[in-house]
C-alpha cells in the first residue's frame, strides 16, 4: 500500500516538474498579432507577457483611435497566447498525472 502512495507522490512531483518546464518554455514561445491594417503590431509570450508593441505614426495624433487599436489588438494577442498556454499546460499536467480513480479531469 505504501508503495502505491510513494509511487503516486513521485508521479505528482513529476507532473509538477513538467508543468514548471512547460511554463519556462512558454516564456520563449512568441505570439504576434497585428491590427487589420497593420498599424499596430504586438508580440507577447505564450505566458501572456508583452514583449513588444509597434505603433504606426499615423495613430499618434488621435489618442482615442490609438486606445481602440491597442485594446482590440492586445485582446486578440492575449486570447491567442491563452489558448496556446492552456493547451500546453493541460498536456503537461495530463502526461504526469498518476492514474487516480476519479481524477480524470485532464482526459
N, C-alpha and C positions, 0 to 999 in steps of 0.2 A: 504494500500500500504506500509506504513512504517513497519507494522508487518512483511510483506514478506521480506523486506530488513534486519530487525534486525534478523529474523529467519535465513536468508541466512548467515549473518555475524556470527551468532552463530555456524552454520554448518561449515563454513570455519575455524573458530577458533578450532572447534572440530577436523576437518581434520588435521590441523596443529599440534595439540596435538598428534594425532595418529601417524603422521609421526615422530615426536620427540621421542615418546615412542618406535617406531619401530627402529629408529637409535640407541637408547640406548640398546635395546635388541640385535641388530645385533653386538654390541661390544662384546657380550659374546657367540655368535654363532661362533664356531671354524671350520675352513676348513683345512683338512690335505691333502697334496699332496706329492707324492714320485716320484723319478725318476724310470724308468722301472726296474732298478736293485737294487733299494732301497739305493743307495749310497748317495743320498741327500733326506732329508725329510724337508718339510716346513709346518708350521702352521700359518694361519692368521685368522683374524676375518672376518665376512661377510661384515664388513666396510672396508676391504682391508688394514688392519694394520698388519704388520708382527709381530708375537709373538715369533716364534722360527725357527731356522734353524739348522739342524743336518747334518754334513758333514763327510762322511767316510774318515778315514785317508789316504786311497789309492789315494784320489783325491788331497791331499795336496802337491803332488810333481809336479803337472802339472797345472800351473795357467790357461792355455788356456782351458784345459779339464774341470777344475773346473768352469770357467766362463760359458762355454757352458751348463754344467749341471744346474747351477744356473739359467741362463736365461730361459731355457726350463721349469724347474720345477716351478719357480716363475710365469712365464706367465700362466701355466696351473692352478696354485692355484688362481691367480688373476681372471682368467676367471670364475672359479667355484664360487668364492666369489661374483663376479659381478652379476652372474646370480641369486644367492640367494638374493642379495641386491636389484636388480631391481624388482624381483618378489614380495618381501615383501613390498617394498616401493609403488609399484603400488597398491597392495591390501590395504595398509593403506590409501593411497590418495583416492582411489575409495570409500572405505567404509565411509569416512567422507565427501565426496563431496555433496553439495546440488544439487538438480535436476534443473540445469540451462539449458535452451534450447541452443543447440549448443556447450555445454561444456561436451560432452560425450566422450572425448578423452581417458578416462581410461576404457571404456567398451570394 
